[in-house]
Amino acid sequence: MSSALDWWPNPGPQTGFLMCPVPEILYGGAKGGGKSDAIGPKAVKHALTYGEHATVLILRETMPQLRDLIRRVRPHCLRAGATYNKVEKTWTFPNGATIIFGHLSAGCDPYWGQEYTMVVCDEVTRCLADEVDYHLLRGSLRSSHGVPCQMILTSNPGGKGHAWVKARFMGVPPLTVQKDPETGLERVFIPANLGDNPHLPETYRAVLNQLPDAEREAFLYGNWSSFEGTVFNFEPGRHVITWAQFKERTGFDRPPAEWNRFRTYDHGFAHPGACYWYAVDHEGRAYVYREFYTIAKDRNGRAIANKGACIAPRDVARVIKEYSEGERYSASWSGPDIKAEVRQDQAGGVRIESHFEAEGIHFLAWHAGDGSRVAGKQALHQRMAGDEPGIVIIESECPHLLRTAAALEYSKQRPELWDKTSEDHAIDSLTGFCKMRPWAPRKPEAAKGWRERRAAPASDWMTL
């Protein structure tokens, strides 16, 4: 098969995956292990082996992602003599076998009741949120002609299906064939990592090494337990300092007037609202030097976790204005909640931002659509990285930020992110700043020598 397709698998996990006859396979773990590149040969091998009785379904989450997979599989189908129907997204082989491409943006319903002898779900934890949908999809895996059927899954850790995939495949050591107690069917997890793919350049490893701790463990080493525990670790003396330490570092008692200043606000009423002030030095490093957190308190003056003080927007604006007296701001940003309307009477409502504008406080709302929280988290982690991080918090000024950030844990539904039921308003405000003002330290020595860097060989880039 390999010589006919002019393609040879990498020794180790990729070869094992292509030869594995187990009915249910999870292949992957770390990024760069070669899992997506092995899908085409696995599907074509099945098609060439079982001929007209072979029907392969290859799935991704969305159509744009599917296009990339179609591109990867195309040369293997062409070398095997197959022809492609662009409308139906189907390859038909001379022996009658077919490979069909589909996506799961509309769920599993389009594939229910069909008959497939092999189903490939690439990046399954991003495609299927729970095991119920997975079993619905498996219901279409059958053959009336005795073809051995296979369910092929590839994935990195993380994604909305992380928890059920980990529970289904990680209960035994890797490469252990386990038997389902209910159906008796066998399944196996074949791990792969960057070291198993000699075609990727070392620069790709360097990129993964720059990721935050949890992401690096997941995507460089394939650690399925990395998205557990706390999300942000603000280290005293590194990310958190006193005013005395601020003076030792900068030579100033307080941020000087010539530094750029910014504000962010995450609106809250029934839940706390969080406003933060930032002073950015000449290298782009941000010092968080003031906090206004609208949290409710009990009769003894103690904060009630995650309960807002129910302060009217106009009163919040007045406090922010008072705290900002005498300062000029390069920009002020807020979450999109500030554009919501508060009903005044039967005639209609008034946008929350109008109360702030009446006090001379103008916020530009940041985007909060799908992927925005991931972008904000990554931007904050990027600022937190290194011996001289790009975000520094003045300890005495931001007690609620430090209190709530330390308690955030990863979500079981979306393991790359924190649990949204937590008290995350301060972090939402902070990540909003990091997203709108990405960390880009301006150090002259960082630009030296860039002309001397050599581009990676063209053959390496072809495998990306």
N, C-alpha and C positions, 0 to 999 in steps of 0.2 A: 504493500500500500504506500509506504513512504517513498520508494523509488518512483512509483507511478505518479506521485504528486509532486516530486522534486522538493520534498520537505522532510526534515528529520527532527524528531523531538529532542529536547534537552535530556540528557541522562538524569535519572532520579525520578522525582515526583511527576514530571510531565509525561515521561515514558510510562510510568506506572498507571497514571490516569488513563492514557490511551488504550492500555491493554486490559484494564480492570473490567471483569465481567459482572461485578456486584450490581444488583438491580437498582440501588439507590446510592449515589455518590455525591459527597460534598467535596469540592476541590478548591483549594485556595488558602486564604489566611492573610499573609502579607501582600502588599502591593508589589508589582513587578515580578511575580513568580511565574508568569507566562500562562495564566489560566485562560484569558480571552483568546490568545493565539492558538490554544489547543482545542477550542470548541469546533472550529471548522474541520480539522482532521478527524476528530472524534465522530462528528456527524457524517462526514463523507465516507469514513470507514464503514459505518453502519449501513449507509445507503448502498455501497458497493457490495457488501456482504449479503444483504437480504433482498436486494432487487425490488421488484414491483410490490412486494409486501411491506416495504420499509417506508414509513412516513415520519419524518423528523420535524418537530416544532421547536423553533429557537425563539426565546422571549427575552425582552428587556422591559424596563419600566415605562419608558416613553419612546415616542417615535424618533426624536433627535438622537437618543442613545442607540436605538436600533440601527440607524444609518451607519454608525461607526462599526457595529458588529457585521452588518451586511458587507461592508468594505473589507473587513478582515477575512470573511469566509469566501468571498468571491474568487480569488485565485485558485483555491483548492477545488471548487466546483468546476471552473473552466478547464483545469488540467484533467479532470475526470470526464470531460466531454459533455457536461450538463448545459442546458439552456435556461435562460432566466426570463420569467414573466414579470415585468416591472409593476404592472397593475396589481397582480395577486401576490407579489413578493415571494415567488416560488421558483425554486430550481427543480428542473425535471431531468433525470439522468437517462442515458440510453437504455438502461435495464428496467426503467419504469419507476424507480425510487424517486421520492420527492423530499425536498427540504423547504419548509415553510417558515417565514419570519412573521412574528407578531409582537404586540406590546400590550402591557397590562394597565394602561392609563384608564381604561374603562372597566377594569376588573377581569375576572376569569370567565364571565358569562359567554363571550364570543367563542370560547373553546370547549364549553360544556357540551357533552353528547357526541363529540368528534372521536375519532380513533387515531391515536398516534402510537408508534412503536418506540419512539424516543422523544422525551421532552427535555429541553435544555433551558434552564432559567438562569441567565447570567446576572450576577449581583443580586441574588435572591433576597438578601436582607433589605435591599432598597425597593424590591418589587412587591413583596407580600408581607403585610403587617402581622398576620397571625396564622396559626397552623390550620385553622378552619379553611381559609382560602387555599392553602397548599394542598389539603386533601381533596378539595373540589377539583383542583387542577390535575391531581394524580388520578382522579376518576376517569379521565380521558386517556389514560395510558393503558392500552390493551392491544391484543392482536388476535384476530380470528383465524390466523394462519400459522400459529405456533412460533412467531418471531420472539426471541427473548427481549423483553422490554426493559428499558433503562430510564430512570429519572436522574438527570444530571444537573447539579447545582454548583455554581461558583459564587464565591463571595469573599469580601474582606470583613473583618469585624465592624460593628456599627450598623446604623440604619434602623428603620422601624421594625424589622423582623429579627433583630439581633437576639433577643431573649429566647424566642422559640427555637431558632436554629441552633443556638448554643446548647439549649436543653436537649434537643433531639440528637445531636451528634457528639457533644463533648463529654458525655458521661463516662467514656472509656478512653484509654490512651489512643492517640492517632494511629491509623492503619489497622486498628482492631475491627474486625468484621463483627458487628453486633446484630442479633436477631430480634425483630420486633416481637414483643410478647403477645400482641393481639393477632397480627397477621402471619407471623412467622417469616416475613420477608427480611432479607439482609440489607444492611446499609453500612457505609464506611466513610470516614473522613480522611482525605489525603491532603496533608498540609504542604504548602510550598512557600518559599520566601525568596527574597531578592538574590541570595547566593545561588539559587537553583537556576537562574537565568543568566548565562554568561554574555548574552547579547546586549544587555543594558550597560551604559557607561557608568563609571563611578560617580559622575556628577548627579545621577539620580539618587544614589544613596545619600549624597551630601544634602540634597533637597529634603529627603525624608528625615534626616538627622536634625533639621532645623525646626521640625514640628514640636508642639508642646508635648509634655511627657506622655500623657495618655494616648494621643494620636501617634506619637512615635512608636510606642510599645505595640499599638494595634497594627499600624500600617507598615512598619519596618520589620517587626519581629512576629507579627501575626498573633499577638496575645489577645485572646477573646475575653480576658478578665480585666483588661486595662481600663475599661469604662466603668469603674466601680470606685466608690469613695468620693472624696471631695473634688470639686472641679477646679477651684482656684486656691493656690497656696501663696498668700502674701507673706513673705519672709521679713521678720524684724531686722532692721539694719540694712536691708536691701530694697525691699518694696515699701517698707513702713519705717518712717524716721520721726524723730522729735524735732522741734524747732532748733534746739541746740545743734543737732546733727545737720540740719539744713544749713546753719551758719558755717559749720566746719566744711561742708561740701562746696558751698557757693560763695562764702564770704559776706553774705547778706543776712540781716536779721529777718527780713520778710522778702517776698518776691519783689524785685525792683520794678519801677513803673515802666521801664522800656521793654520788659518782657511782654509778649503777646498773651492776652487773657481770653478765656472762653468760659461759657456756661452750658450745662446740659440739665434738662428737666424731664423727669418721667412723672406724668400727672397721676394723682391719686386722690380719692375722696373716701370711699369706704375702705380702701386699702391705702397704705402710706404713699405719699408723693415724695420724690427724691430729687433735690437740686444740688449740683456740685459746681464748684468754681476751680478753674485750672489756670496755672501760670506756666508758660512754655519758654524754656531757656533757649539760648542761641544754637544749641545742638538739636533742638526739637523735643527735648525731654519735658514731660508734663508733670507738674507738682499739683496734687489735689489738695487745696489749702482751705476749703470751706465747705460746710454741709448744712443743708436745711432739709429736715426729714419730718414729714407731717404724720407722726405716729400717735395713736391714742395712748393714754396713761391711766393707770388705776388710781384709786384714792390716795395711795402712798407715793404717787409720782413715778411709779415704775412703768416702763414701756410694755404695752400689750402686743405681743408678736403678731405681725402681719395685719393689724387692725388700724385703719386710718383714723385720723383725728377729725375727719369730716369738716375741714375748713373750706369755706367758700372760695372759689377761684380768685375773686377780686382781693380777698384778704391774703391769699398766698402770694399774689402778684405784689402786694404792698410790702410784704416781708422781703421778698427777693429784691425789690427796688431798694429797700433800706439797707440790706446787706451789701448791695452793689454800689453804694454811694461813693462817688469820687473815682470810680474805676471806668476804664473804657474797654470794650470787648471787640475782638476781631470777628467773633461770631457767637451766636447763641442757638442751641439746637434742642429740639424736644421730640418725644415720640408722637405718633399721629393721633393719640387720644386727645391732644389739645385742640384738635379740629372738630371734636364732637360737639353736638348741641346740647345745652341744658335748657329744658322747657321752663319758660317764665310764666306763661299763662296760656289760655286757649288759642291765642293768636299765633303761637309758635315758640321757638326757642332761640337762644343766642349761643353762638360758638364760644367755647371756653377761652379760646385765644383772644377774643374781643375784650375780655376782662383784663388780660395782661397788657394788651395794646393800649387800653385806656390809662394804664399806669406807666406807659412808655417802655414796656418790656416786650420785645419782639423776638419770638422763637421761630426758627425754620425747622419744620418737621422732617425727620429722617424717615427713610423707607422702612417699613416693618412687614414686608411680604414674606413669602416662602424663601427660605435661605438667609434671611436677614439676621436671625439670631446666630446662625452658624458663622456668618461673616463678622458679626460683632465679637463673638467669643474668640475667633481666630485673631482678630485685630488686637484684642486685649492680651491674649497669650503672646503675641508677637512683641508687644511693648514690655511684657514681663520677662522676656528671655534675656539671657546674657548677664555678665557680671555687673554691667552698668545699665540697668533696665530703663526703658523709655517711659515708665509710669512710676511715680513715687507718691505715697500718701502720707500726709502729716497726721500722725497718730492721734493727737489730742483733738483734732478738728473734725474727724470723720468716724465717730464711734459706731454709727449704725451701718455704714459701709463695711467696716471690718467685722462687725458682729454677724451680719447676714451673709457676707461672702464666705466666711469660714464654715457656714452651715450648709451651703449648696452642695447637693450630691447629684450624680448623673442620673438621668431619667431611664427608666426601664423600657419605655416606649421608643425613645429616640436617644440611644446611649451616648451619642457625641455631645448632647446638650444636657443642661441641668433640668431638674424636675420643676415644671412651671407652677406646681402647687406650692412651691416654697416661697419664702419672702425674698423676692428677687428684684425689687424695684430699684434698689441702689445699684445693683449690677447692670440692670437695663440702662440706667442713666450713664454709668461708666462706660459700658460697651458702646453706647451711642456715640460718645466722644471719640473712642478709639476707632470706630468705623468711619466717622466723618473726618477724623484727623489721623490718618495712618502713620505709624512710626517710620520716620525716615531721617535718622541722625545725620546731620551735616558735618561730617568730619573730613577735612581735606585729604587725609591719608587714605581714606576709603576709595577714592577715585584713582589712586596711583596704580599704574601697571596694567590697566584694563586692556590697553592695546596689545600687550604681550600675551594675553590669554589666547590659547589656540582653540579653535572650534573642534568639537568632537567629530570623529570620522563619520562620513555620510552613512556608512553601513550601520552604525550604532543608532542613528536617529531614525532609521527606517523601521526599527522595531518598536518605537514608542507609540 
